[in-house]
Structure formats: C-alpha cells, structure tokens
Amino acid sequence: MTGKYDFNILLSAVYAAFVFCEIPSNYLCKVIGPAIFIPALSLGFGAFSLAMAFVMTFKSGIAIRFMLGIFEAGVFPGIAYYLSRWYRKDELGFRLALYIVFAPLAGAFGGLFAAALLMIPKFGMVTSWRMIFFIEGLMTMTVAIIAFFLLSDRPDTAKWLTPEEKALCAARSKSENVGAAVVVDELKTQVFLSCMFNTTSIVVAVIFLLTNLTVHSLSFFLPAIVKTIFLTMSVIHLELMTVPVYVVGAIMSLLLPYLSWKTGRRALWMTLSAPLMIVGYSIFVATNNPSARYVGCFFIASGTFALISFSNTWSAINTTSDTARAGAIAMTVFGGNLGGVAATWSFLPQYAPHQLPGNALNLGTSTVLLVLTLGLWAWQNRQNELREQGSLNYLLEGKTREEVAAMGTKHPGFRFRT
C-alpha cells in the first residue's frame, strides 16, 4: 500500500459488501436454514481469507476483501437469528453476549496469536503477513466443515433432544409469542419486511449504527491510539498495552448482559453503558495527557462491546414470529454495518497523532445513542400503557383468527420488552 488512504479503502471494501448483502443474507438464512447457511458462509469466508495470502496487487486486495464481506455479512445476524430459535426472549441477550465476547478477546489476543504465526517458517510465497491469512483461513474452513455435521436447524430437528425436550422447547417459545401457532413459521416476505421497518427495528438499527461506529473505531485504531499515548514503546509493547483494554471490554460485555438477563431489563443497562463511552471520548477530546487518554480507553471498552448484545437483543425480542425476528435482526445489523463503513473513515492520517475530529465524532455519536435509547424506552413504555388500558382493543374488531395471528407487534395483547 502506497496511497494515503489505501488502508481505509481496504477496510471499507468489507463493509461496503456488508451493506449490500446483510439483508438478503438473513432472508436466505430463513429460506435455507441457519444450520446449513451459517457454516456455508463461514467456509466461503475462510476460503477468501486464505486467498488473501496470495494477493499481489492493491486492486486484487480490494476484490478479495469485498468477497470476504459478502460471506461474512450474514454470519453475525445469522447467529443472532439462530440463537433466537433456541432461547426465550429473556435468555437471548446473555447467550448472544457469550458469542460477542470473542470480539474483544480477539482484539486482546489476536495480535499475540498473529505474532506467533509469523514465527512459522515460510513456504513458497507464504511468509510474513501472508502466513496469518493462510493459517487463519485454514482454521476457519476446518471449523466450518465440522459445523455442517454438528448444528441442528432448530430444536424439533435436533437428534440429541428427546421428544419430551422438543415439546418443552416448542411450548417455551409459543408461550411468549402472541398468536403463535408454530415455533418456526413459513417464510412470508411481507412479515419479514414489515418487521424490518417498524419503529423499534429502525430506531435500534440507528442505535447499533452509532454503537458499531465506536466499536470498529476502537478495533481498527486502538493500536494507533495507544501509540500516540506511548510514543517511545516498541511495537510488541504497544500490542501488549492494548490487551488490558480488551480484557476489560470482554468482562463488561458479559457482566452487563448478565445483569440485564437477571433483572429483565435492557434499556436500563444500555443507558448505563452509553455514559461510559461519553466519559472516555470526553477525556480524549479534552486532553492529550497520555495517562488520562489510556484511562479513557478503558471507559470506552467498558461500554461499547455490551451494546452489541443489547442492540440485537432489543430488536429480536420485540417480535412475535421466527420470520419477524429474521427481519428485525437483518435491519439492526444493516444499520450497524453502515456504522462500520463510517468508522473506517473516522480516523484519517492527516489528523494524527491526536485524532481530534474522530474522537469528537465518537463523543457526539455516543451522546445521540443515549438520547435514542431513552426515547425508544419511553415510547415502548407508553405503548404498553395504552395496551394495558385497552385503548388498542378496537384493532381486533372484525378480524379472523388468521388475521389476528398476523398482527404481530400491533396486536393489543403484545407487550414491548424494554
């Protein structure tokens, strides 16, 4: 890479593919089934990761990165959707957090693992950074192939569950979905789209956009941020200084969703997470003191990773069917990846080393995120009050049983979960 913005362009290639493929991918996940679709995506992602080891030109690098984005686009929303088939709404957030925690853990130990891979003797043209893509691509493909044989599409097709356990899973799911006659309904495009564009899905998508902007800014540029703080450290020492930040992020990404699960509240813990990010970026904007800025990194990591779980859970649990959840999650992650695109351009070379514009941007987005969370929380509580008062019961008049079942979140018996 020789151009001023080559690094940003390579990062953007992945997220451009995410934006185009996110929603169609989750639609296909519903059509094909997550037990086949998710491993297939992972296999393709691993294959193109391996292909990155043989890239010779900048243009071919962009093409391979775009293909990586096509296959990776559906993995996270697919997993969130897949987990929603197995767990009740109050259980989903923490289970999703158990997957998301590997994002900060990868940040903490990915660099150290990469350093170990660089010590492997070269073969052919595979050496230096190429070795990282080659080995990690092979590992991903291996896990994907194993997953084809281990994953069950949903509880009623799981060979390792007894008939009684399958019946219990079905009863648990139906009991909290108003008007639901089956656990996994037939795909209806209208239901998929209507849940993509309802109030909750749209607002949460914007919240996740703002969250992802901060998450990816931290992931992409934390080493550069740490370098501006500790100007005389070696590359290895700089890598080690990022580890504590990610470890704290990993702990909080589990602790806050766990507390959310046990208290049955999501919006409350989201409103407590956002101020941590605001404090962190306020420090970055207010001072160039190295020690203070390093402390700010911990505040940012403490709030931002937990919001990934909260955002996707909030949209997924405010639905009434399997198809609706697929649509809601697709919209949420679509919004998140718009934030990923913005993040790749939030820290530019000409603003180094202190990156005031990027830090000010993240301070602003963290503040807006807090306002949107409070606003949606208030709106959902008001909707629940109207339903308790019977103000929306007129919507049931003259409807057949099938029409009532298709009302989704508009059903007067539905209660938003905050």
Secondary structure, DSSP 8 states (H G I E B T S, - for coil): --STTHHHHHHHHHHHHHHHHHHHHHHHHHHH-HHHHHHHHHHHHHHHHHHGGG--SHHHHHHHHHHHHHHHTTHHHHHHHHHHTTS-HHHHHHHHHHHHTHHHHHHHHHHHHHHHHTTS--BTTB-THHHHHHHHHHHHHHHHHHHHHH--SSGGG-TTS-HHHHHHHHHHHHTTSTT-S-SS----HHHHHHHHTSHHHHHHHHHHHHHHHHHHHHHHHHHHHHHHHSTT--HHHHHHHHHHHHHHHHHHHHHHHHHHHHHT-SHHHHHHHHHHHHHHHHHHHH---HHHHHHHHHHHHHHHHHHHHHHHHHHHHS-SSHHHHHHHHHHHHHHHHHHHHHHTTTS-GGGTTT-HHHHHHHHHHHHHHHHHHHHHHHHHHHHHHHHHTTTTGGGGTT--HHHHHTTGGGSTT-----
